């Protein structure tokens, strides 16, 4: 069994198959708990871009989660393979 990984993808949330995964990224560990609240951005800047969980903020390539968390960028591209994408659904 592979541990849960998190895919950065845009697409139809109702789709059950499709293409374009070569433009998707992957977080191998949950980026949410490692994120920095947008309101704490000044602290992130003051630390030289080093987040509390030790990832480095890249001002030219960063991700904002829908609940206002700045997250480290995922790895690109998503390796070829077969993935079950649930979008948080069971």
RODO-2510 file (C-alpha; in nm, 4 decimals, decimal comma):
residues 90
     n   res          X          Y          Z
     1     x     0,0000     0,0000     0,0000
     2     x     0,1257     0,3453    -0,0943
     3     x     0,0764     0,6206     0,1604
     4     x    -0,1582     0,9039     0,0713
     5     x    -0,0026     1,1625    -0,1543
     6     x    -0,1477     1,4925    -0,2668
     7     x    -0,1820     1,5895    -0,6321
     8     x    -0,1834     1,9465    -0,7616
     9     x    -0,4193     1,9315    -1,0575
    10     x    -0,6798     2,1331    -1,2369
    11     x    -0,9637     1,9540    -1,4041
    12     x    -1,3263     1,8562    -1,4031
    13     x    -1,4087     1,7456    -1,0464
    14     x    -1,6624     1,4955    -1,1796
    15     x    -1,4209     1,3265    -1,4218
    16     x    -1,3239     0,9640    -1,3673
    17     x    -1,0537     0,9548    -1,6351
    18     x    -0,8742     1,1917    -1,8671
    19     x    -0,5452     1,3380    -1,9763
    20     x    -0,3154     1,6257    -1,8956
    21     x    -0,1539     1,4634    -1,5943
    22     x     0,1872     1,5496    -1,7398
    23     x     0,1149     1,9032    -1,6165
    24     x     0,0185     1,7963    -1,2640
    25     x     0,2407     1,8084    -0,9579
    26     x     0,2615     1,6005    -0,6431
    27     x     0,3226     1,6560    -0,2750
    28     x     0,4479     1,3335    -0,1216
    29     x     0,3567     1,4560     0,2258
    30     x     0,0489     1,6592     0,3214
    31     x     0,1346     2,0239     0,2500
    32     x    -0,1516     2,1611     0,4613
    33     x     0,0018     2,1224     0,8078
    34     x     0,3306     2,2542     0,6661
    35     x     0,1615     2,5643     0,5252
    36     x     0,1914     2,9206     0,6488
    37     x    -0,1226     3,1301     0,6993
    38     x    -0,1456     3,4192     0,4575
    39     x    -0,1758     3,6583     0,7529
    40     x     0,1677     3,5314     0,8677
    41     x     0,3347     3,6208     0,5384
    42     x     0,5281     3,9096     0,7014
    43     x     0,6803     3,6582     0,9463
    44     x     0,7727     3,4297     0,6564
    45     x     0,9459     3,7207     0,4842
    46     x     1,1224     3,8220     0,8060
    47     x     1,2597     3,4689     0,8432
    48     x     1,4252     3,4940     0,5034
    49     x     1,1577     3,2687     0,3541
    50     x     1,2155     2,9734     0,5867
    51     x     0,8804     2,8304     0,6971
    52     x     0,8397     2,6917     1,0510
    53     x     0,8360     2,3386     0,9045
    54     x     1,1731     2,4109     0,7358
    55     x     1,0720     2,4438     0,3694
    56     x     1,1981     2,7447     0,1765
    57     x     0,9492     2,9927     0,0277
    58     x     1,0185     3,0672    -0,3397
    59     x     0,8709     3,4107    -0,4200
    60     x     0,8647     3,3286    -0,7924
    61     x     0,6811     2,9950    -0,7566
    62     x     0,4438     2,9384    -0,4671
    63     x     0,1012     2,7933    -0,3969
    64     x    -0,1956     2,9370    -0,2112
    65     x    -0,4387     2,6799    -0,0744
    66     x    -0,8109     2,7589    -0,0840
    67     x    -0,8215     2,8247     0,2925
    68     x    -0,5453     3,0841     0,2858
    69     x    -0,2334     2,8741     0,3439
    70     x     0,0870     2,9434     0,1575
    71     x     0,2314     2,6045     0,0697
    72     x     0,5598     2,4780    -0,0627
    73     x     0,5508     2,4024    -0,4314
    74     x     0,4810     2,0445    -0,5364
    75     x     0,7206     1,8336    -0,7415
    76     x     0,6643     1,8544    -1,1170
    77     x     0,5848     1,6663    -1,3276
    78     x     0,3727     1,3949    -1,1725
    79     x     0,5537     1,0665    -1,2475
    80     x     0,3800     0,8464    -1,5048
    81     x     0,1503     0,5915    -1,3469
    82     x    -0,2006     0,5181    -1,2412
    83     x    -0,3528     0,7336    -0,9699
    84     x    -0,6796     0,7341    -0,7810
    85     x    -0,7832     1,0974    -0,7568
    86     x    -1,0684     1,1476    -0,5128
    87     x    -1,0652     1,5219    -0,4530
    88     x    -1,1302     1,4410    -0,0889
    89     x    -1,4272     1,2220    -0,1781
    90     x    -1,4484     0,8580    -0,0785
***
